Amino acid sequence: MKKILIGAAITSLFSGALMSNIAYADEPKPEHEVSFNLGAASDYRYRGISQSRLKPALQGGADYVNNVNGFYAGTWMSTIKWTKDAGGGGDLEMDLYLGKRGELAKDMTYDVGVLSYVYPSNGLKKVAGLADANTTEIYGQLGSGPFYAKYSYSITNLFGFVNSKNSGYLDLGANLEMSDGYTLNLHYGHQSVAKNTTYSYNDWKLGVTKEFSGVNVSLAVIGTSADSKLYVTPAAKFTGKTSLILSAVKTF
């Protein structure tokens, strides 16, 4: 599940920052802009929970943005293992998103949109006690300087949980510029799972990012308060355990 765009979403590294655009006064941006990204992570964490059985994952995507009106659209993909671990099939997550961002006032930005997480051939609706893994959320974000607050609301069942429509995720964070091109990444989140409250939890991240030869490298400590008996691999390993995660993304 990707943490989109995304301002916040390198959150997801995310997460937020799939669509991070830096404007240079002497280099005006074109009206229409397309970019691609390719990356890898030592463990694909989304909202603090491993999607790849605590193993490495390959990731990549494409983004379009209209720099005049702020509309954007894109897709992002990652290898996963959790749908198979839950008794279904598939080994791919594909995210599709559409939104608009801009300024509400000086030093106050907004970002609103819709995001669908698609898991081809996941088959979880055939597994007793589970629903289809495919999930759609709408989201809204406010930002001021390096700080942001984002809320995502599911308009379908959430990631295979039965009767979990209307679940929500609160994402609070900041990306603080430091010296020598380093950025400090701070994040706190709360995932509420409607009618499945024992699966609700908090997650957090403390990390740093820096660009090396055109590659954005992120190193972060990620942890959760999730129930260690509920979020597990088939080998009973806790997928929300506190871990040091390394990721790298090249945008071109």
N, C-alpha and C positions, 0 to 999 in steps of 0.2 A: 504494500500500500504506500504509495508514495507521498511523500510529503511534498507537495507540489510547490509549485511555483515559488520557488516561489518564494516570494519574499519570506514567508514563513517556512514554507515547506522546506528549505534546506534544513528543512526541519530537519524534513525530513531530510540528505546530509544536513540532511536535507535541510529532504525535504523542503526548507524552503526553497532552495533557491534555484529552482529550475529556471526561472526567467529573470535572472538578475541582469539589469542593463545599466552600464555606467556611461553617463553622458559627458562628453568633452566639449567645452565651449568652442574649440577650434575645429571640431569634427562633428558637424550636425548629422543626426541620424536620418536615414532615408525613411520615407513614409511606411514602406513595407519591408519587413526584415525577417529572414528565416535563418535559424541556427540549428545545429545538431550537437549532440553530446554523446560521449561514450565513456564508460567508467567501470570500476570494479570496487567491491567492498569485501573486507575480511569476514563480515557477517551482515546480511541485509536486515537492519532493524527498522521497524515501522511502529511509531508510537511506543517505542521501547521494547517491543516483542520481536524476536527473531522470526523472519519469514523463510529462512534458508537453513533451518535445522542447525543453527550456530556454525554454519559453514560459509565459505566465500560465495559471492554472487556476481554475475556479469550484468551490466545495465547499460541502457542507452535510450535516446529519444530524439524528438524533433519539435521545434517550436516556431510558431509564427506570431509576430506582433505588429500591430499598426501603431506606429509611434505618434500619430496625429491624434487619434481618438482613444487610444488605450486598450482597444480590444485585442485579445490574444486567444490562441488555440494551440493545442499540441498533444503529443502522445509521449509516453515513457514506458519502458519495459524492463523487467528484471526476471532472472531465473529465481524460482522459489521451490520449496519442498513442503510447505505446510498443508496444502490441499491433499497431497498424497498421505501425509502423516495423519490427517483426519479421517482417512478411509476412502477418499475419492481418488481423482486422477489429476493429470496436468502438471506441468512444471514451469509455467509461465504466467506472469502477471502483466497485463497491459492496461495502462491508465490513459483515459481520454478526457481532456478538459477544455473548457471554454469559459472565458470571463472578460472582465473589464476592470481596469485600474486607473487611478488618477489622483488628483489632489482635491480635497474638500476645502482646504484653507492653507495658508502658509505653514509649512512644517507639519501638515496633517494629510496623510495619504489614505486611500482606501483600495480594496481589492475584493471583488465579489465574483462568484462563478459557480459552476457545476463541475463535478468530477465523478467519472464512472470508473470503477475498478473491475476489470474483466479478467476472468480466469478460465480460459478455454478448456473444455473437456474436464471441468473440475468434478462434476458428478456428485456433489455433496448432497443434493436434494434426494438422492437415492439411499443415503446413509441414515439410519434410524437416529432421530433426535437432532438432525441438522437440516439447514436450509441451503439453497443455492448460494455459493460463495460470492457471486457477482453483486456488487454494491454500488449505489449511487448516493452521493452527498452534495448538498449545496453548502457554500461557505461564504463567510464575510470576514474581512480583516481591516483593522485600523492600525496605522503606524505613525510614529513621531520620532524622527531621527533614527537612532539605532534600535528603538523599542517597538514591539508590535503585540497585538492581541488578536487572536483569530478564533472563530468558532465554526465547526463543521457539524452539519445536521443530516442524518441519514433519512432519505425518503424511500428507502427499501430496507429489507432485512440487512443486518450488518455482518459481513464476513462469515456467513454460515450459521449465525445464531438464529434460532427459531423465534418468531414474533418479536424481533428486535428493531422494527421500524421505529423511527423517532429517537434513536440513540444520538448521543452528542459527544463531541471532543473539543475541549478547551485547550488552546495552545498559547502560552505566554512566553515571550523570549526577547532577547536582544543580541545584536551582532556588533560588538564594540571594536573599533579600529585601535590597534596598538602600534608600536614602533616596528620598523623593518618589514612592513607589509603583512604582519600577522593580524588576524581578526579573532577575538574571543567570542565564542558562541555559547550562549546561555539559554536554557529551555526548561520549562515546567509544563506538564500536560496532565489532563484528567480525562480518561475515557469512561463514559457511562454507557452501559449496555442495557437498553430497555428490556424489562421483564426477565433479565438475566443478571441481576445485580451482583451475584457472587463473582462474576467475571469483570466487574468494573475495577479500575485501578488508576494509580498515578504513575507518571514516568518523568524522568529528568535527564538532562544532558549538560555536560561541561566539556567544551572542546575548543580547539583552535584550528584555523584554516590559514593556508598560505599558498600562493601560486609559485610553482617552480617550473620554469621553461614552458609556460603555457598550460600547465596541468594544475588544477586546484586540488590540493591535498588536505584532507581533514583527519584529525586524530581526536577522538572524543571518548570520554567515560560516560556510559549510558546505563541507567538502572531503572527499576520499576518496583511498585508495591504489589504487583500482581500475585495471586495465589500460586505458590510453587507446586501445588498438587494439581492445578487445573491447566496451566500453560506449560505443557511438557512435550518433548519429542517421544517417539515410540520407545526410545531407550530410557525414558523417564528423566531426561535432562531438562532443567528449568530454562525455558526460552526467554524469560524476562530477567535473568540474572544480571548483576552488574558486571560489565565487561568493557575492555578497551577496544574500540573499533577504529580501523584504518580504512579510509576510502580515498579514491582518486578519480577525478572527472576532467576530461578534455572537451572543451567546447570549440566548435569550428563552424 
